[in-house]
Amino acid sequence: MGHKFHKWSAHQAERPRNLADISQIIQKNRQFSPIDQLQYGDYGLLDAVAVISEAIRQGKRIALYADYDVDGTMSCVSWIWFFEAIGFTNFTWYIPCRFEEGYGLNIQAVQHLIDDEKADVIITMDTGITANREAAYCKERGVVFVCTDHHKIQPEKMPDCIILNPKMHPSPEYQELCGAGITFVLLRKIAQQYTVSAQAWNDILALVGMATICDVVPLNGVNHKLANMGVRSLLKSERKVLRRLKEACALDKGLDEKDVGFRIGPRINAVGRLHHAREVIHAFIQNEPEALVGFMDTCNEERKLIQNRIVREAQVQARQHPDLPVLFLGSEGWHTGVVGIAASKIAEGFWRPTWLFERQEEVCKGSARSIPGFDVTDAMSAAGHLFEKFGGHRAAGGFTFKRENEAAIRAALIQYADQIKAIQPDIWTSKVHFDCEVPGHLLHLDLAYELEHMKPFGHGFEEPLFCMEGEIKNVRFLQDRATGEPKHTSVMVIPDGGAMQKIMFFHDVIEDLEFVKRARFLVYAGKNTFRGQTSLSLMGKDWEPVP
């Protein structure tokens, strides 16, 4: 039993003899099939292309309606940059306010786009697949409604309109596209009638790559290709807003998917989480990023403080319910824009599907995060009549409900989870899978370079995790600069058959390691450059003592 996870399991029992073996093991473990070229086909595209192309030719008014996260905002910017590239100007865009309007479409916003903005066509991005009421209203008003979304289809709420959703594609490889991914597919098809510069496509691809990584869709062959091209496009882009964003995150030619996912994405998302995501759109389309960059950093730091407080308070509540299969927790003052990130921390720490929400006087809003094998959207469907609105993926979702239904929803979710647990109890055992055991002679810098060729890593194409065993020579605790308190753990280990290595456990003070002579470690391998010298870097995920 490890320090964090109850169960360790190896994908492969074989021990690699060389670096080529490691690459083969990694791809085999992920059942990964790379693709050479994206070929979506015409599935669901033709009706959308026909309607939108006709609207462009006739100069009709097009309204873009997008969600407020990275996927939605980057989808919206993709459309705007595309319109800019083809010289089309009769359009408007709309991002809902997370706090006043919540997730998804709403009638008031649609009325505004029709009555005030005089929209003839409304195109949704990263939202709309449950907007049956709004689509019906558009039909009544004679406005064309085109839904481009990638979220799970709920048949009873499916809008009667033109729908482009990768979930309807016959190939599982394409079913996992994010909102910006399906937007890119649609734009490429429309672009067959126009001339769009390579530079414009490069910049749009950078947005698609950012959204694919930050929306945490599975990195199968299709999404891996998009993410890879997107990261390379972001590196090459000379567009001022993208260049300044890279500079603000202190990113240069070493940019990779971790930088996008943990440094760029959170900054963009923080604006929508704490304020209004329309500020992101303004900065991207006006190409004046200076104010936004400073604002993003301020928002992101504020977000971290709020997140830490919610996590601490939710942990206290969670400990009061040790036997429940799910956690449905709420409190006054829990920021609705931050509860999703906090829910991820609670779900991982307590290894239970988690719903966190702000308890308000009448309507409560929140986010859900899951554990592997449990579908939070299916769980909410089982209590669907008790929610005002809900939606999402297997692993994450959003919801609103009337406060009077809180106890009933909690009971319904527990009942649903109990049924799943009776059939699949192993879901609730915290577990971690690693790729293989790595002998000490392969733990050197060339391993990091071998892994670089396989990037990007992410959900569905996880960063390789290795098991190593060795003798502990030294344990140090690194202090927090602000508080002076211990914050990280550094372990010097001599692996069997190899040279001494340093393993870093960030944000984890492991005092027990001081009393252990020999241990097994789960580590990620990368490279670190310090004062011009590059070396192998090992990041610890878990450990267990060896008798």
C-alpha positions as CSV (number, residue, x, y, z in Angstrom):
1,M,0.0,0.0,0.0
2,G,1.4,3.3,-1.0
3,H,1.5,6.6,0.8
4,K,-1.3,8.1,-1.3
5,F,-2.9,5.2,-3.2
6,H,-4.1,1.9,-1.8
7,K,-3.4,-0.1,-4.9
8,W,-0.5,0.1,-7.4
9,S,-0.7,-1.9,-10.6
10,A,1.7,-2.2,-13.5
11,H,0.4,-2.0,-17.1
12,Q,3.3,-4.2,-18.1
13,A,5.1,-6.8,-16.1
14,E,8.1,-6.8,-18.5
15,R,11.1,-4.7,-17.6
16,P,12.5,-2.6,-20.4
17,R,16.1,-3.4,-21.5
18,N,16.5,-0.1,-23.4
19,L,14.8,3.2,-24.3
20,A,13.2,1.8,-27.4
21,D,11.5,-0.8,-25.1
22,I,10.1,2.0,-22.9
23,S,8.6,3.8,-25.9
24,Q,6.9,0.6,-27.1
25,I,5.6,-0.2,-23.7
26,I,4.1,3.3,-23.3
27,Q,2.3,3.2,-26.6
28,K,1.0,-0.3,-26.0
29,N,-0.2,0.6,-22.5
30,R,-2.3,3.4,-24.0
31,Q,-3.5,1.5,-27.0
32,F,-2.5,4.6,-28.9
33,S,-2.8,4.7,-32.6
34,P,-1.2,7.9,-34.1
35,I,-2.9,9.4,-37.2
36,D,-1.2,11.2,-40.0
37,Q,-4.0,13.4,-41.1
38,L,-7.3,14.6,-39.7
39,Q,-10.2,13.3,-41.8
40,Y,-13.5,14.1,-40.1
41,G,-15.5,13.5,-43.2
42,D,-18.9,15.2,-43.8
43,Y,-20.7,13.8,-40.8
44,G,-23.1,16.5,-39.7
45,L,-21.1,19.2,-41.5
46,L,-23.0,19.7,-44.7
47,D,-26.2,21.3,-43.3
48,A,-24.2,23.6,-41.0
49,V,-21.8,24.6,-43.8
50,A,-24.7,25.3,-46.2
51,V,-26.6,27.5,-43.8
52,I,-23.5,29.4,-42.5
53,S,-22.0,29.9,-46.0
54,E,-25.3,31.2,-47.3
55,A,-25.5,33.6,-44.4
56,I,-22.0,34.9,-45.1
57,R,-22.7,35.3,-48.9
58,Q,-25.9,37.2,-48.2
59,G,-24.3,39.4,-45.5
60,K,-26.8,38.2,-42.9
61,R,-26.2,39.0,-39.2
62,I,-24.4,36.1,-37.4
63,A,-24.3,35.9,-33.6
64,L,-21.7,33.7,-31.9
65,Y,-22.7,32.3,-28.5
66,A,-20.0,30.6,-26.5
67,D,-19.3,29.2,-23.1
68,Y,-17.1,31.1,-20.7
69,D,-14.2,28.6,-20.2
70,V,-11.0,28.2,-22.3
71,D,-12.8,25.9,-24.8
72,G,-15.7,28.3,-25.3
73,T,-13.7,31.5,-25.5
74,M,-11.1,30.1,-27.8
75,S,-13.9,28.7,-30.0
76,C,-15.4,32.1,-30.2
77,V,-12.0,33.8,-31.0
78,S,-11.4,31.1,-33.7
79,W,-14.7,32.2,-35.4
80,I,-13.8,35.9,-35.1
81,W,-10.3,35.5,-36.5
82,F,-11.7,33.4,-39.3
83,F,-14.3,36.1,-40.2
84,E,-11.5,38.6,-40.1
85,A,-9.4,36.4,-42.5
86,I,-12.2,36.2,-45.1
87,G,-13.3,39.9,-44.6
88,F,-16.8,39.2,-43.1
89,T,-17.8,41.9,-40.6
90,N,-21.6,41.5,-40.0
91,F,-21.4,39.5,-36.8
92,T,-21.6,39.9,-33.0
93,W,-20.6,37.6,-30.1
94,Y,-21.9,36.9,-26.7
95,I,-20.4,35.2,-23.6
96,P,-22.8,34.6,-20.7
97,C,-22.0,35.7,-17.2
98,R,-21.2,32.7,-15.1
99,F,-22.8,34.3,-12.0
100,E,-25.9,35.9,-13.4
101,E,-26.8,33.5,-16.2
102,G,-25.0,30.3,-15.4
103,Y,-24.0,27.5,-17.7
104,G,-25.6,27.1,-21.1
105,L,-28.0,29.2,-23.2
106,N,-30.8,31.2,-21.7
107,I,-33.9,32.8,-23.3
108,Q,-33.0,36.3,-22.2
109,A,-29.7,36.2,-24.0
110,V,-31.2,34.8,-27.1
111,Q,-33.9,37.5,-27.1
112,H,-31.2,40.1,-26.8
113,L,-29.3,38.7,-29.8
114,I,-32.5,38.7,-31.9
115,D,-34.1,42.0,-30.7
116,D,-31.1,44.2,-30.0
117,E,-28.3,42.7,-32.2
118,K,-30.8,41.8,-35.1
119,A,-29.3,38.3,-35.5
120,D,-30.4,36.2,-38.4
121,V,-28.3,33.2,-37.4
122,I,-27.1,32.1,-34.0
123,I,-24.2,29.7,-33.7
124,T,-23.3,28.1,-30.4
125,M,-19.9,26.9,-29.4
126,D,-19.1,24.5,-26.5
127,T,-22.7,24.7,-25.4
128,G,-26.3,24.3,-26.7
129,I,-26.9,20.5,-26.8
130,T,-29.6,20.8,-24.2
131,A,-31.0,24.1,-25.4
132,N,-34.3,22.7,-26.7
133,R,-36.3,25.7,-25.4
134,E,-34.0,28.3,-26.9
135,A,-33.9,26.5,-30.2
136,A,-37.7,26.4,-30.3
137,Y,-37.8,30.1,-29.6
138,C,-35.4,30.9,-32.4
139,K,-37.6,28.8,-34.8
140,E,-40.7,30.9,-33.7
141,R,-38.8,34.1,-34.4
142,G,-37.5,32.9,-37.8
143,V,-33.9,32.8,-36.7
144,V,-31.6,29.9,-37.8
145,F,-30.1,28.1,-34.8
146,V,-26.9,26.1,-35.3
147,C,-25.6,24.1,-32.3
148,T,-21.9,23.2,-32.3
149,D,-21.2,21.4,-29.0
150,H,-19.3,18.4,-27.8
151,H,-21.1,17.6,-24.5
152,K,-23.1,14.4,-23.9
153,I,-26.4,14.3,-25.7
154,Q,-29.5,14.1,-23.5
155,P,-32.2,13.0,-26.0
156,E,-35.1,14.5,-24.1
157,K,-33.4,18.0,-24.2
158,M,-31.9,17.8,-27.7
159,P,-32.7,21.0,-29.6
160,D,-34.7,20.8,-32.9
161,C,-32.1,22.6,-35.1
162,I,-28.9,22.0,-37.1
163,I,-26.5,20.1,-34.8
164,L,-22.8,19.5,-35.1
165,N,-21.7,17.3,-32.2
166,P,-18.8,14.9,-32.5
167,K,-20.6,12.5,-30.2
168,M,-22.8,11.8,-33.3
169,H,-19.7,10.8,-35.4
170,P,-19.4,7.0,-36.1
171,S,-15.7,6.9,-35.3
172,P,-14.8,6.9,-31.5
173,E,-11.6,8.7,-32.4
174,Y,-13.6,11.8,-33.5
175,Q,-16.2,11.6,-30.8
176,E,-13.9,13.1,-28.2
177,L,-13.2,16.4,-30.0
178,C,-13.6,19.5,-27.7
179,G,-15.7,22.5,-28.7
180,A,-12.8,24.3,-30.3
181,G,-11.9,21.1,-32.1
182,I,-15.3,20.7,-33.8
183,T,-15.2,24.5,-34.5
184,F,-11.9,24.0,-36.3
185,V,-13.4,21.1,-38.4
186,L,-16.4,23.3,-39.4
187,L,-14.2,26.3,-40.2
188,R,-11.9,24.1,-42.4
189,K,-14.9,22.9,-44.4
190,I,-16.4,26.5,-44.8
191,A,-12.9,27.7,-45.8
192,Q,-12.9,25.6,-49.0
193,Q,-14.8,28.4,-50.5
194,Y,-12.4,31.1,-49.4
195,T,-8.7,31.9,-49.3
196,V,-7.3,31.9,-45.7
197,S,-3.7,32.6,-45.0
198,A,-1.4,30.0,-43.5
199,Q,-0.7,32.5,-40.7
200,A,-4.4,32.7,-39.8
201,W,-4.7,28.9,-39.7
202,N,-1.6,28.8,-37.5
203,D,-3.1,31.1,-35.0
204,I,-6.4,29.4,-35.0
205,L,-4.7,26.0,-34.5
206,A,-2.9,27.5,-31.5
207,L,-6.3,28.3,-29.9
208,V,-7.5,24.7,-30.7
209,G,-4.4,23.2,-29.1
210,M,-4.9,25.3,-26.0
211,A,-8.6,24.3,-25.7
212,T,-7.9,20.6,-26.4
213,I,-5.4,20.5,-23.6
214,C,-7.2,22.7,-21.1
215,D,-10.6,21.1,-21.6
216,V,-9.0,17.7,-20.6
217,V,-10.6,15.7,-23.5
218,P,-9.0,12.3,-24.1
219,L,-5.8,12.6,-26.1
220,N,-6.6,9.8,-28.5
221,G,-5.0,9.8,-32.0
222,V,-7.2,12.7,-33.2
223,N,-6.9,15.0,-30.2
224,H,-3.2,14.2,-29.7
225,K,-2.6,15.4,-33.3
226,L,-4.6,18.6,-32.7
227,A,-2.8,19.2,-29.4
228,N,0.6,18.6,-30.9
229,M,0.0,20.9,-33.9
230,G,-1.6,23.4,-31.5
231,V,1.5,23.6,-29.2
232,R,3.8,24.0,-32.2
233,S,1.5,26.7,-33.7
234,L,1.5,28.5,-30.4
235,L,5.3,28.5,-30.4
236,K,5.4,29.9,-33.9
237,S,2.7,32.5,-33.6
238,E,3.7,36.1,-33.9
239,R,0.2,37.4,-33.1
240,K,0.7,40.0,-30.4
241,V,-1.8,38.6,-27.9
242,L,-0.4,35.1,-28.1
243,R,3.2,36.3,-28.0
244,R,2.5,38.4,-24.9
245,L,0.7,35.6,-23.2
246,K,3.7,33.4,-23.6
247,E,6.0,36.1,-22.3
248,A,3.7,36.6,-19.3
249,C,4.0,33.0,-18.4
250,A,7.8,33.1,-18.9
251,L,7.5,30.6,-21.7
252,D,9.9,30.5,-24.6
253,K,11.0,27.6,-26.9
254,G,10.6,25.1,-24.1
255,L,6.8,25.5,-24.2
256,D,4.9,22.2,-23.8
257,E,1.4,20.9,-22.8
258,K,2.1,21.3,-19.1
259,D,2.7,25.0,-19.7
260,V,-0.5,25.3,-21.6
261,G,-2.5,23.3,-19.1
262,F,-1.1,24.7,-15.9
263,R,0.1,28.2,-16.7
264,I,-1.7,29.6,-19.7
265,G,-5.1,27.9,-19.3
266,P,-5.7,28.8,-15.6
267,R,-4.9,32.4,-16.4
268,I,-7.5,32.6,-19.1
269,N,-10.1,30.6,-17.1
270,A,-9.5,32.8,-14.0
271,V,-11.0,35.8,-15.7
272,G,-14.3,34.0,-16.3
273,R,-14.3,32.3,-12.9
274,L,-14.0,35.5,-10.9
275,H,-15.3,38.2,-13.3
276,H,-16.6,38.1,-16.9
277,A,-15.0,36.1,-19.7
278,R,-15.9,38.7,-22.3
279,E,-12.7,40.5,-21.2
280,V,-10.8,37.6,-22.7
281,I,-12.5,38.0,-26.0
282,H,-11.9,41.7,-26.1
283,A,-8.2,41.2,-25.5
284,F,-7.8,38.5,-28.1
285,I,-9.7,40.3,-30.9
286,Q,-8.4,43.8,-30.2
287,N,-4.9,42.5,-30.0
288,E,-4.2,44.6,-27.0
289,P,-3.2,42.1,-24.3
290,E,-1.3,44.3,-21.8
291,A,-4.3,45.1,-19.5
292,L,-5.6,41.5,-19.8
293,V,-2.3,39.9,-18.9
294,G,-2.0,41.9,-15.7
295,F,-5.7,41.3,-14.9
296,M,-5.3,37.5,-15.6
297,D,-2.4,37.3,-13.1
298,T,-4.4,39.2,-10.5
299,C,-7.4,37.0,-11.0
300,N,-5.4,33.8,-10.9
301,E,-3.7,34.7,-7.6
302,E,-7.1,35.6,-6.2
303,R,-8.5,32.3,-7.5
304,K,-5.8,30.3,-5.7
305,L,-6.7,31.9,-2.4
306,I,-10.4,31.3,-2.8
307,Q,-9.7,27.7,-4.0
308,N,-7.6,26.9,-1.0
309,R,-10.2,28.2,1.4
310,I,-13.0,26.1,-0.2
311,V,-10.9,23.0,-0.2
312,R,-10.1,23.4,3.5
313,E,-13.8,23.9,4.4
314,A,-14.9,21.0,2.1
315,Q,-12.4,18.7,3.7
316,V,-13.9,19.4,7.1
317,Q,-17.4,18.5,5.8
318,A,-16.1,15.4,3.9
319,R,-14.6,14.0,7.0
320,Q,-18.0,14.0,8.6
321,H,-19.3,11.6,6.0
322,P,-16.7,8.8,5.9
323,D,-19.1,6.1,4.8
324,L,-21.0,7.8,2.0
325,P,-20.1,6.7,-1.6
326,V,-20.4,10.3,-2.9
327,L,-19.9,13.8,-1.5
328,F,-22.6,16.4,-2.1
329,L,-21.3,19.4,-0.2
330,G,-22.3,23.0,-0.1
331,S,-21.8,26.2,1.9
332,E,-22.7,29.9,1.7
333,G,-19.9,31.9,0.2
334,W,-18.3,29.1,-1.9
335,H,-17.4,30.9,-5.1
336,T,-19.3,29.2,-8.0
337,G,-16.5,30.0,-10.4
338,V,-14.0,28.1,-8.3
339,V,-15.9,25.1,-6.8
340,G,-15.1,23.0,-9.9
341,I,-11.3,23.1,-9.2
342,A,-11.9,22.6,-5.5
343,A,-14.1,19.6,-6.3
344,S,-11.3,18.0,-8.2
345,K,-9.0,18.3,-5.2
346,I,-11.7,16.7,-2.9
347,A,-12.5,13.9,-5.3
348,E,-8.8,13.0,-5.6
349,G,-8.1,13.3,-1.9
350,F,-11.1,11.3,-0.7
351,W,-11.4,9.2,-3.8
352,R,-15.1,9.7,-4.1
353,P,-17.3,11.4,-6.8
354,T,-17.7,15.0,-5.5
355,W,-20.3,17.7,-6.0
356,L,-19.5,21.1,-4.5
357,F,-22.0,24.0,-4.7
358,E,-22.6,27.5,-3.3
359,R,-25.6,27.3,-1.0
360,Q,-27.8,30.3,-1.9
361,E,-31.1,31.5,-0.7
362,E,-33.2,30.0,-3.5
363,V,-31.0,28.5,-6.3
364,C,-27.7,26.7,-5.7
365,K,-25.0,26.4,-8.3
366,G,-22.0,24.1,-8.4
367,S,-19.7,21.7,-10.2
368,A,-19.1,18.0,-10.0
369,R,-15.9,16.0,-10.5
370,S,-15.5,12.2,-10.6
371,I,-13.2,9.3,-10.0
372,P,-12.3,6.8,-12.8
373,G,-15.2,4.5,-13.7
374,F,-18.0,6.7,-12.3
375,D,-20.1,8.9,-14.7
376,V,-21.3,12.0,-12.8
377,T,-23.6,13.0,-15.7
378,D,-25.4,9.6,-15.5
379,A,-25.6,10.1,-11.8
380,M,-27.3,13.5,-12.2
381,S,-29.6,12.0,-14.9
382,A,-30.9,9.6,-12.2
383,A,-31.9,12.6,-10.2
384,G,-32.6,14.8,-13.2
385,H,-36.1,15.9,-12.2
386,L,-34.7,17.5,-9.0
387,F,-32.2,19.7,-10.9
388,E,-33.0,22.9,-12.6
389,K,-30.2,22.3,-15.1
390,F,-27.2,20.0,-15.4
391,G,-24.8,18.8,-18.0
392,G,-21.2,17.8,-18.7
393,H,-19.0,14.8,-19.3
394,R,-18.3,11.5,-17.5
395,A,-15.6,13.1,-15.4
396,A,-17.1,16.6,-14.8
397,G,-20.3,18.5,-14.9
398,G,-22.2,21.6,-13.8
399,F,-25.6,21.9,-12.2
400,T,-28.1,24.2,-10.6
401,F,-31.0,23.3,-8.2
402,K,-33.5,24.8,-5.9
403,R,-32.3,24.9,-2.3
404,E,-35.3,23.0,-1.1
405,N,-34.2,20.0,-3.2
406,E,-30.7,19.7,-1.6
407,A,-31.5,16.7,0.7
408,A,-33.5,14.9,-2.0
409,I,-30.7,15.2,-4.5
410,R,-28.1,14.1,-2.0
411,A,-30.2,11.0,-1.3
412,A,-30.8,10.2,-5.0
413,L,-27.1,10.5,-5.8
414,I,-26.2,8.2,-2.8
415,Q,-28.8,5.7,-3.9
416,Y,-27.4,5.7,-7.5
417,A,-23.8,5.4,-6.3
418,D,-24.8,2.5,-4.0
419,Q,-26.2,0.6,-6.9
420,I,-23.0,1.1,-8.9
421,K,-20.9,0.2,-5.9
422,A,-22.8,-3.1,-5.5
423,I,-21.7,-4.0,-9.0
424,Q,-18.3,-2.4,-9.2
425,P,-16.9,-1.9,-5.7
426,D,-13.4,-1.6,-7.0
427,I,-14.1,1.9,-8.3
428,W,-13.9,3.2,-4.7
429,T,-10.5,1.8,-4.1
430,S,-7.9,4.5,-4.7
431,K,-5.5,3.2,-7.3
432,V,-2.7,4.2,-9.6
433,H,-1.4,2.5,-12.7
434,F,2.2,2.8,-13.7
435,D,3.8,1.9,-17.0
436,C,6.5,-0.4,-15.9
437,E,9.5,-0.8,-13.6
438,V,12.6,1.0,-14.8
439,P,16.0,-0.4,-14.1
440,G,18.5,2.0,-12.7
441,H,20.8,2.0,-15.8
442,L,18.0,3.6,-17.9
443,L,17.5,6.5,-15.4
444,H,19.5,9.2,-17.2
445,L,18.9,12.3,-19.4
446,D,18.3,10.3,-22.6
447,L,15.1,8.9,-21.0
448,A,13.7,12.5,-20.8
449,Y,14.6,13.1,-24.5
450,E,12.9,9.8,-25.5
451,L,9.7,10.9,-23.8
452,E,9.8,14.3,-25.4
453,H,9.2,12.8,-28.8
454,M,5.8,11.4,-27.6
455,K,4.4,14.7,-26.3
456,P,1.8,16.0,-25.6
457,F,0.6,14.0,-22.6
458,G,-2.7,14.5,-21.0
459,H,-6.0,12.8,-20.3
460,G,-6.2,9.5,-22.2
461,F,-2.6,9.7,-23.1
462,E,-1.2,10.2,-19.6
463,E,2.3,11.2,-18.9
464,P,4.4,8.0,-18.4
465,L,4.7,6.9,-14.8
466,F,7.5,4.6,-13.7
467,C,8.3,2.5,-10.7
468,M,11.8,2.4,-9.4
469,E,13.4,0.9,-6.3
470,G,16.5,2.0,-4.4
471,E,18.3,2.8,-1.2
472,I,17.5,6.2,0.4
473,K,20.6,8.2,1.2
474,N,19.2,11.5,2.3
475,V,15.8,13.3,2.9
476,R,15.4,17.1,3.0
477,F,12.4,19.3,3.4
478,L,12.3,22.5,1.4
479,Q,10.6,25.6,3.0
480,D,7.9,27.8,1.8
481,R,9.5,31.2,1.0
482,A,6.5,33.1,2.4
483,T,5.9,31.2,5.6
484,G,9.2,29.5,6.3
485,E,7.3,26.2,6.9
486,P,8.3,22.9,5.3
487,K,6.5,22.5,2.0
488,H,8.3,20.0,-0.4
489,T,10.3,16.8,0.1
490,S,13.6,16.0,-1.6
491,V,14.9,12.4,-1.5
492,M,18.3,11.2,-2.7
493,V,18.1,7.6,-3.8
494,I,20.5,5.1,-5.3
495,P,18.4,3.0,-7.7
496,D,19.4,-0.6,-8.2
497,G,22.0,-0.7,-11.0
498,G,22.2,3.1,-11.4
499,A,23.6,6.4,-10.2
500,M,22.2,8.5,-7.4
501,Q,19.0,10.4,-8.3
502,K,17.0,13.1,-6.7
503,I,13.2,12.6,-6.4
504,M,11.1,15.7,-5.7
505,F,7.7,15.5,-4.0
506,F,6.2,18.9,-4.4
507,H,3.6,20.2,-1.9
508,D,4.1,17.1,0.2
509,V,6.1,16.9,3.5
510,I,6.8,13.2,4.0
511,E,8.4,12.8,7.4
512,D,8.1,9.0,7.4
513,L,10.8,8.9,4.7
514,E,13.4,9.9,7.3
515,F,12.9,6.5,9.0
516,V,13.1,4.3,5.8
517,K,16.2,2.8,4.3
518,R,14.8,1.3,1.2
519,A,11.7,2.2,-0.8
520,R,9.8,1.9,-4.1
521,F,8.8,5.1,-5.8
522,L,6.4,6.1,-8.6
523,V,8.0,8.9,-10.6
524,Y,7.5,11.0,-13.7
525,A,10.7,11.7,-15.7
526,G,11.5,14.9,-17.4
527,K,14.5,17.3,-17.8
528,N,15.6,20.3,-15.8
529,T,18.0,23.0,-16.8
530,F,19.8,25.0,-14.1
531,R,22.7,27.4,-14.7
532,G,23.1,26.0,-18.2
533,Q,23.3,22.4,-17.1
534,T,20.5,20.0,-18.2
535,S,19.8,16.8,-16.2
536,L,17.2,14.2,-15.6
537,S,14.4,15.4,-13.3
538,L,12.3,12.9,-11.3
539,M,9.0,14.0,-9.8
540,G,7.5,11.7,-7.2
541,K,3.8,10.7,-7.2
542,D,3.8,8.0,-4.5
543,W,6.1,5.8,-2.4
544,E,6.1,2.7,-0.3
545,P,8.7,1.2,2.1
546,V,10.5,-2.0,1.1
547,P,11.2,-4.4,4.1
